[in-house]
Structures are given as structure tokens and as C-alpha cells.
Amino acid sequence: EPFFIPFLTGLQARLAEYDLDLMVVMGEPGQYQQERLRRVVETRRADAVVLANTRREDDRIDYLSKAGFPFATLGRSQSGGDTYP
């Protein structure tokens, strides 16, 4: 997707201004990605998560909302209840 690489480049540049690093985990939403997300949250390997390719009903958004873990999305979803606008 032509938007994604420039987005990551800009995000990394902005994070570097605050001495923060960008960790990218690629893959289709599913069990593998859900497990990786769980490990990131439980071990606090990251301060926040950016989710790409969100779905109308997205378990990742529900999980992060319930965990109280900071995140942003690239896309819309109906998941997350009142904790996710």
C-alpha cells in the first residue's frame, strides 16, 4: 500500500524527536498477531500500539481497550465500546 511506508517513516521521525523507538509487527489479524499483541501488553515492550487494517469487529481493539493500553488505529471499527471513539 503506497500510504503505509511514508506513514511509518513520518511516525518514526516524530517518535525520534522524543527518543522513542518504533517496533513493527506485520501480519494478517488472527491468532498469531493476537498472541504477539498480548505479549507486548503484558511485558510492556511498548508504550503504545498502532493498529493497521482494522476490521468492523476487531478483537485487537476490544483487547487493548479492556487492558487500558494506549493505541491508535489506521481505519475504522465498531469494536472497543465506549473506551474507543
ABEGO torsion letter per residue (X at the ends): XAAAAAAAAAAAAAAAAAGBBBBBBBEBBEAAAAAAAAAAAAAGABABBBBBGBBABBAAAAAAAAAGBBBBBBEBBABGEAABX
